[in-house]
Amino acid sequence: MSTKTADRIKAMRERASALAPQPPAAAPAEAAPAPTPEGDLAAVSAHFGAALDQLVRNRAVQQIPVGQIAPDLRTLPSST
């Protein structure tokens, strides 16, 4: 086999090994802290800025999977 071909094969094997699935990283020893209303407000403020502070103050902020959000059928155009 020529040197050029061998170098290409070696490079392809290196790229393939880099793309191989990696074992998951070790989980942190500490569990995530329980959510608190103050922490929720801080998270919302960090994400959206201070504009929503008054809107979410004294309200529970929850994270839910996107698949559990149903469209409001009243806002969809009719199919007639």
Summary of the structure (lengths in Angstrom):
residues: 80
radius of gyration: 25.3
end to end distance: 68.7
largest distance: 72.5
contacts: 97
relative contact order: 0.07
helix: 52%
strand: 0%
